Amino acid sequence: MSKAQHSAAHEPDTIRRNITWSAINHFFVEGGMTLSDPATVLPLMIREMGGSHMLAGLVPSVRLFGWLLPQFFVAAPLQRLQRYLPTVRVLEITRAAVYAGLALVLAGYGAGHTEMALPLFFALFVVARLAAGSSAVARAELVARMVPPEQRSNVVSVRSFTGDIGGFGAGLLISVILGAQGLSFPLNYAWLLAISSASFLLAISALSAVVEPAGAPRGTSIDLKRQLARTPALLRADRVFRQYIIARGIGDIAGIADPFYILYATEVLGVPPAMSGLYLAARMVVRMLSNLVWARTCRRHGNLWTFRTARLLGALEPVAVLGFGLLRLLLWRDGLPPYAGILFALPFSLQGLAISANNISRTSYLYEIAPDGDRPTYIGLSNTLLGPLQFLPTLGGLLVTTVGYPAVFLLAAASAVASYLVTAGVHGPASTRPDGGASDVGQCAAATDAP
């Protein structure tokens, strides 16, 4: 596409339209994901269905691994596309349809069809996550190209803000539905999944109103075989990218504890499951408010500084939960006081702080160090290399069963600190990038396509 055509696609009215519909899209995306949150809502549901801690840990593992695995494999064909929206539309409609199927599985469970409920749930969940993962690179590139480079930080900031509002509202709705007197298991979870499906449909409807520049510049066009063959050389040549992968990989080990914070609260501390909605709402509020702080500090100190800080903040939630365990042993031996359940929102609030810092730096820093023509490859490769680590929560379930919750929380805290220490060796991109230059999208902005 010529510069004149590209400029016409970025007229002020079109930019405002794209930002508005993109923000509405993310409102419903975050709402849908929160209503079926794989680290809180779904592990609670699996346990109520009679599943083990290992199966509860498998939910976030499938969620993230299924989202990450396809990305490297679809990066090569996606780089040949001139328009991404049609592909995103098909895949997101598929995700919404599968979530509707999950709601029907829960409804069938309530009708007495329990034998195949768990296997069928996981089979459908895998399909939903593969669909989301396959569209992830296309969605990221669509958001990056639908406005001029200098406007990208505005897009992702607005998307992050509206997404947090959607997630906050979804958290309150979870508390209402799980705490409703006349709506018991499994219909309460079936309703959450059904509303989640509807939210995903509304999300892709909003994104379909975005004006995507037709025939936008393509990245390097190579086939999958060449993509795989060049991976070792790319990692050897690009030291900054290699260090980025190592730091993220060690930090991702902290995710081993993600589904067990809420299970610790309900099964050990005796907190009602309906409180999970309050915890998610608290997490979203902190994310929303801290985004403003991180955006400012990121502009002042850079993406790398915020990326390092996010590594260390990942240790706060497991340490806080361990603190509740100590209080239970020292002060609450006869049972938790009524206010303890509300206070347990603190670890989730700290999680929101860490997530905000991570989201605002992880993708922006990757954009900064990735060559423009290979950006989809870098995004897909980083996510695919880190994909196997997403099965750690399943291992966490085995650890909970054998050695207890505290060991899992200690491991999570230690890995977050270790990740921070690794980032001391990460430096800026300009002097070490294979092409010797920095990307034009290395601006401080929150990630807009959360899994």
PELIN-V474018 format. One line per field, one symbol per residue. phi: phi as a letter, one per 20 degrees, with the letter a starting at -180 (. if undefined). burial: I if it has 9 or more other C-alpha atoms within 8 Angstrom, else O. A space follows every 10 residues. Layout:
BEGIN
phi = ???
burial = ???
END
This chain:
BEGIN
phi = .ffffffffd fgffffffff ffffgfgfff fffffcgfdc ffffffffen ffffffffff ffgefffegf fffefffffe fecdggffff ffffffffff ffffffffff eoedfdffgf gfffffffff ffffefffff ffffefcfgf efffffffff ffffffffff ffffffffef fecdfeffff ffffffffff ffffffffef eeffmfgeef ecefffgffe ggfffffdff fffgffffff fffffgegfd fffffeeden ffgffgffff ffffffgfff gfffffffff doffffffff gfffefffff fffffffffe ddfepffgff fffffggfff ffffffffff dfffffgfee fgfdggffff fffffeggff efgffgffff fecofgffff ffffffffff ffffeecfef ecfgemcdfe dfdfbffdcf f
burial = OOOOOIOOII OOOIIOIIIO IIIIIIIIII IIIIIIIIII IIIIIIIOOO IIIIIIIIII IIIIIIIIII IIIIIIIIII OIIIIOIIIO IIIIIIIIII IIIIIIIIII OOIIOOIIOI IIOIIIIIII IIIIIIIIII IIIIIIIOIO OIIOIIIIII IIIIIIIIII IIIIIIIIIO OOIIOIIIII IIIIIIIIII IIIIIIIOOI IIIOOIOIIO IOOIOOIOOO OOOOIOOIII IIIIIIIIII IIIIIIIIII IIIIIIOOIO IOIIIIIIII IIIIIIIIOI IOOIIOIIIO IIIIIIIIII IIIIIIIIII IIOIOOIIOO OIOOOIOOOO IOOIIOIIII IIIIIIIIII IIIIIIIIII IOOIIIIIII IIIIOIIOII IIIIIIIIII OOOIIOIIII IIIIIIIIII OIIOOIOIII OIIOOIIIIO IIIIIIIIOO O
END
